[in-house]
């Protein structure tokens, strides 16, 4: 059964980390979870990591101390040139149920790349990972809620697991659950309007039947959105239309092999208007 009792929160002291803290507070409060704040100390421009460690440890101990004083927290500061490796190792050894971290872009290329640390964590870990490209614009804690959860399905072998996780989360947050599925659009340059309309109708009808069967297996009765187009565009559009507070997607392949991401997972993470939990 899903659970969120241990939340690993990598901290780099950025504006995004400060914003993400509010979401960490929300989830930890909702699920009565422990929090591990982790900072990896790498080589400075002219300073050895060993020399930086005391300062960084003091900064981590002071980081959001007042906001997190009512939670069970563990603050870990360690020397590691590869922050992603530190996150993956701690998540596995500590048994984290959820890793929560902002998705850093790279300036002009933000729409095309994920931060390298986030990308490696998503690639190497099998536990759920919460990300957001808007963490630095996080609202106050009292304005954060989870009333609408949208689950993007691929209608493959792991869709039931992803939907059941989303349904479990929605149930624990008293949230309304929605499902979105993107069908492949017909190449309009090779078809007439009539053929395109009929194709979309048949594909959508088939998808609706498969989603109905999936919901019967998962025991859900969520609102369903089926639309043609790029997966990331359809999913982001549905999240906006439903005013979703959280998007749940699958990122591993049907066999659950770590690192085998769905083709559109990164694009969805970049385009989503709300935080995303990838399973």
C-alpha positions in Angstrom: 0.0 0.0 0.0 1.2 3.5 -0.7 2.4 5.6 2.2 4.1 8.9 2.9 5.9 8.6 6.2 9.4 9.7 5.2 10.0 12.7 3.0 13.5 13.4 1.7 14.0 17.1 0.9 17.2 18.1 -0.8 18.1 21.7 0.0 20.4 24.1 -2.0 19.3 27.3 -0.2 17.9 28.7 -3.4 14.6 30.6 -3.8 13.1 27.4 -5.2 14.1 25.5 -2.0 12.5 28.1 0.1 9.3 27.8 -1.9 9.4 24.0 -1.9 9.6 24.0 1.9 5.9 25.2 2.0 4.8 22.1 0.0 7.0 19.9 2.2 5.2 21.3 5.2 1.9 20.6 3.6 2.6 17.0 2.9 4.4 16.3 6.1 1.5 17.8 8.1 -1.1 15.9 6.1 0.6 12.6 6.4 2.4 13.1 9.8 5.7 12.3 8.0 9.3 12.7 9.1 11.5 15.0 7.0 15.1 14.6 6.1 16.7 17.8 4.9 19.8 17.0 2.8 22.6 19.2 1.6 25.6 18.0 -0.4 28.8 20.0 -0.1 30.9 20.1 -3.2 34.2 21.7 -4.0 34.0 25.5 -3.9 35.7 27.8 -6.4 38.8 28.1 -4.2 37.7 26.2 -1.1 37.9 22.6 -0.2 34.6 20.8 0.8 36.1 20.1 4.2 36.5 23.8 4.8 33.0 24.6 3.6 31.3 21.8 5.6 31.0 23.6 9.0 29.5 26.7 7.3 27.1 24.7 5.2 26.0 22.6 8.2 25.2 25.7 10.2 23.2 27.1 7.3 21.3 23.8 7.0 20.6 23.7 10.7 19.1 27.3 10.5 17.2 26.7 7.2 13.5 27.1 7.8 14.1 26.1 11.4 11.1 28.1 12.8 8.7 26.8 10.0 9.7 23.2 10.6 10.0 23.2 14.4 6.8 21.1 14.9 8.0 18.3 12.6 10.3 15.4 13.2 13.3 16.5 11.1 16.7 15.1 10.3 19.3 17.5 8.9 22.1 15.8 7.0 25.0 17.7 5.5 27.7 15.7 3.8 30.6 16.0 1.4 29.6 14.8 -2.1 30.7 16.2 -5.5 27.6 14.7 -7.1 24.4 16.0 -5.3 22.2 13.6 -7.3 24.2 10.6 -6.1 23.8 11.8 -2.5 20.1 12.2 -2.9 19.7 8.7 -4.5 21.8 7.1 -1.8 20.1 8.7 1.1 16.6 8.0 -0.3 17.4 4.3 -0.7 19.2 3.9 2.7 16.7 5.9 4.7 13.7 4.3 2.9 12.1 7.6 1.7 8.5 7.3 0.6 8.6 10.6 -1.3 11.5 12.8 -2.6 10.5 16.5 -2.9 12.7 18.8 -4.9 12.3 21.8 -7.2 13.0 21.4 -11.0 15.7 23.8 -11.8 16.0 24.9 -15.4 19.0 26.5 -17.1 18.2 30.1 -18.0 17.2 30.4 -21.6 17.0 26.6 -21.9 14.6 26.2 -19.1 11.8 25.0 -21.4 14.0 22.4 -22.9 16.1 20.9 -20.1 15.6 19.8 -16.5 18.2 20.5 -14.0 20.8 17.8 -14.2 20.4 16.8 -10.6 16.6 16.4 -10.9 17.0 14.5 -14.2 19.4 12.0 -12.6 17.3 11.6 -9.5 14.2 10.9 -11.7 16.3 8.4 -13.7 17.8 6.5 -10.8 15.1 6.4 -8.1 12.0 4.2 -8.1 10.2 5.9 -5.3 7.7 8.8 -6.1 9.3 12.1 -6.7 7.6 15.5 -6.3 8.8 18.3 -8.6 7.8 21.8 -9.5 9.1 24.3 -12.0 7.2 27.1 -10.1 8.5 26.4 -6.6 10.1 29.9 -6.2 6.6 31.3 -6.7 5.0 29.1 -4.0 2.0 30.6 -2.2 2.0 30.9 1.6 1.5 27.6 3.4 -2.1 28.5 4.3 -2.9 28.9 0.6 -1.5 25.5 -0.4 -4.1 22.7 -0.7 -4.8 19.6 -2.7 -8.4 19.7 -3.7 -8.0 18.4 -7.3 -5.6 15.6 -8.3 -5.1 14.8 -12.0 -3.7 11.5 -13.1 -2.2 11.2 -16.6 -2.3 7.6 -17.8 -0.6 5.9 -20.7 -3.0 2.9 -20.8 -0.1 0.4 -20.5 0.8 -2.2 -17.9 1.7 0.2 -15.1 -1.2 2.6 -15.5 -3.2 0.8 -12.9 -0.4 1.3 -10.3 -0.1 5.0 -11.2 -3.9 5.5 -11.0 -4.2 3.6 -7.7 -1.4 5.8 -6.2 -3.2 9.0 -7.4 -6.5 7.7 -6.0 -5.0 6.9 -2.7 -3.5 10.4 -2.5 -6.8 12.0 -3.5 -8.7 10.0 -0.9 -6.3 11.0 1.9 -6.5 14.7 0.8 -10.3 14.7 0.3 -9.5 15.7 -3.3 -11.4 15.3 -6.5 -9.7 12.9 -8.9 -9.4 13.3 -12.7 -7.9 11.3 -15.4 -6.3 12.6 -18.6 -5.2 10.6 -21.7 -3.7 12.0 -24.9 -4.5 10.2 -28.1 -2.3 10.4 -31.2 -3.5 13.1 -33.6 -3.9 12.2 -37.2 -1.5 13.9 -39.7 -3.9 16.5 -41.2 -1.6 16.9 -44.2 -2.5 13.4 -45.2 -6.2 13.5 -44.5 -9.4 15.4 -45.0 -11.3 17.1 -42.2 -14.0 14.4 -42.3 -11.4 11.6 -42.0 -9.7 13.3 -39.2 -12.9 13.8 -37.3 -13.9 10.2 -37.7 -10.5 9.0 -36.7 -10.4 11.1 -33.5 -13.9 10.0 -32.7 -13.0 6.3 -33.0 -9.7 6.6 -31.1 -11.4 8.6 -28.3 -14.2 6.1 -28.0 -11.7 3.2 -27.8 -9.6 5.1 -25.2 -12.8 5.8 -23.1 -13.6 2.1 -23.0 -10.1 1.2 -21.9 -10.1 3.9 -19.2 -13.5 2.6 -18.0 -12.0 -0.9 -17.7 -8.9 0.6 -15.9 -11.1 2.4 -13.4 -13.1 -0.7 -12.8 -9.9 -2.5 -11.9 -8.6 0.3 -9.7 -12.0 1.0 -8.1 -12.2 4.6 -9.1 -14.8 6.8 -10.7 -12.9 9.8 -11.8 -13.8 12.4 -14.4 -12.0 11.6 -17.7 -10.5 13.9 -20.3 -9.4 12.4 -23.6 -8.0 14.6 -26.3 -5.7 14.3 -29.3 -2.3 16.0 -29.4 1.1 16.0 -27.9 1.1 14.3 -24.5 2.6 17.3 -22.6 0.2 19.8 -24.3 -2.9 17.7 -23.6 -1.9 17.0 -20.0 -0.9 20.6 -19.2 -4.1 21.8 -20.8 -6.2 19.5 -18.8 -4.4 20.5 -15.6 -5.2 24.1 -16.3 -8.8 23.4 -17.2 -9.4 21.4 -14.1 -7.4 23.8 -11.9 -5.4 20.9 -10.7 -3.4 21.3 -7.5 -1.3 18.2 -8.3 -0.5 16.1 -11.3 0.4 12.4 -11.0 2.2 10.7 -13.9 4.2 7.5 -14.4 7.8 7.7 -15.4 9.1 4.1 -15.4 8.3 1.5 -18.1 5.8 -1.3 -17.8 8.4 -3.5 -16.1 9.2 -0.8 -13.5 12.9 -0.7 -14.5 14.5 2.3 -13.0 15.7 4.8 -15.6 13.3 3.8 -18.3 11.3 7.0 -18.5 8.2 7.5 -20.5 9.0 9.4 -23.7 7.0 12.5 -22.6 7.7 12.5 -18.8 10.3 15.3 -18.9 8.2 17.4 -21.2 5.2 17.0 -18.9 7.4 18.1 -15.9 8.5 21.2 -17.8 5.0 22.2 -19.0 2.8 21.4 -16.0 1.2 24.4 -14.4 1.2 22.7 -11.0 3.5 20.4 -9.0 4.0 16.9 -10.4 4.5 13.6 -8.6 6.0 11.0 -10.9 5.7 7.3 -10.0 
